[in-house]
Amino acid sequence: MIEQPVCLTLIVPHLLREEVFDYLTEQTDLVSGFTASHGAGHGTEIRLHTAAERVKGHADQAVVQVVLSSSDAGRLLDRLWVSFAGTKLVYWTIPVTELGTID
């Protein structure tokens, strides 16, 4: 039986963006690629690190999405917990019901 894919989403503070991108790129046994886009974090739990963020009222973040098997997502999260302990990366997974490429 083929394992159900999931989409792992990571919310990455701007200051960690390149470090997380490099880290994910190195995880070639689990991650074949990922998509990243700009995000703006709002809320009481959001850290505003720079004066510009405090003026804008939101934190600059990257939204990273990786589609992989559920078990690989668990392994990747285990690694992220070790490598990025204390950084307060936010994550979630959702099932992927369809996946393909339009040629």
C-alpha positions as CSV (number, residue, x, y, z in Angstrom):
1,M,0.0,0.0,0.0
2,I,1.3,3.5,-0.9
3,E,1.4,5.8,2.0
4,Q,-0.8,8.9,1.9
5,P,1.3,12.0,1.2
6,V,1.0,15.1,3.4
7,C,1.9,18.7,3.0
8,L,4.2,19.9,5.8
9,T,4.0,23.6,6.2
10,L,6.7,25.5,8.1
11,I,6.4,29.2,9.2
12,V,9.9,30.5,9.3
13,P,11.0,33.8,10.8
14,H,12.8,35.9,8.2
15,L,16.1,35.8,10.2
16,L,16.1,31.9,9.8
17,R,15.0,31.8,6.2
18,E,18.3,31.0,4.5
19,E,19.4,28.6,7.3
20,V,16.1,26.6,7.0
21,F,16.3,26.6,3.2
22,D,19.8,25.3,3.3
23,Y,18.9,22.7,5.9
24,L,16.0,21.4,3.9
25,T,18.1,21.3,0.7
26,E,20.6,19.1,2.6
27,Q,17.9,16.5,3.6
28,T,18.0,14.8,0.3
29,D,16.8,11.4,1.7
30,L,13.5,13.0,2.7
31,V,13.0,16.2,0.7
32,S,13.1,16.3,-3.1
33,G,12.1,19.9,-3.2
34,F,10.0,22.6,-1.5
35,T,8.1,25.8,-2.2
36,A,8.6,29.0,-0.3
37,S,6.6,32.2,-0.3
38,H,6.5,35.4,1.7
39,G,4.3,35.6,4.8
40,A,3.3,38.2,7.3
41,G,2.8,37.0,10.8
42,H,0.2,38.6,13.0
43,G,-1.0,37.8,16.5
44,T,-0.1,37.9,20.2
45,E,2.5,35.1,19.9
46,I,4.4,36.7,17.0
47,R,7.8,38.2,17.8
48,L,8.6,41.5,16.0
49,H,12.4,41.4,15.7
50,T,13.1,44.6,13.9
51,A,12.1,48.2,14.1
52,A,10.6,47.9,10.6
53,E,8.4,45.0,11.8
54,R,7.3,46.9,14.8
55,V,6.3,49.9,12.6
56,K,4.5,47.6,10.1
57,G,2.8,45.6,12.9
58,H,3.7,42.2,11.5
59,A,6.7,39.9,11.3
60,D,8.3,39.0,8.0
61,Q,8.2,35.3,7.6
62,A,8.6,32.6,5.0
63,V,5.9,30.0,4.4
64,V,7.6,26.7,3.3
65,Q,5.6,23.8,2.0
66,V,7.0,20.3,1.5
67,V,4.9,17.4,0.1
68,L,6.2,14.0,1.3
69,S,5.0,10.8,2.9
70,S,3.5,11.0,6.3
71,S,6.4,8.9,7.8
72,D,9.0,11.0,6.1
73,A,7.3,14.1,7.4
74,G,7.6,12.7,10.9
75,R,11.3,12.0,10.4
76,L,11.9,15.5,9.0
77,L,10.1,17.0,12.0
78,D,12.2,15.0,14.4
79,R,15.3,16.4,12.7
80,L,13.9,19.9,12.8
81,W,13.2,19.6,16.5
82,V,16.9,18.8,17.1
83,S,18.4,21.3,14.6
84,F,16.1,24.3,15.4
85,A,15.3,23.8,19.0
86,G,14.2,27.0,20.7
87,T,13.5,28.8,17.5
88,K,9.7,28.5,17.8
89,L,9.2,27.4,14.2
90,V,5.4,26.8,13.6
91,Y,4.4,23.8,11.6
92,W,1.4,21.7,10.6
93,T,0.6,18.9,8.2
94,I,-2.4,18.3,6.1
95,P,-3.3,15.3,3.9
96,V,-2.7,15.6,0.2
97,T,-5.7,14.1,-1.7
98,E,-4.3,14.5,-5.2
99,L,-0.8,15.2,-6.5
100,G,0.4,15.4,-10.1
101,T,2.2,17.3,-12.8
102,I,0.5,19.0,-15.7
103,D,2.7,18.5,-18.7
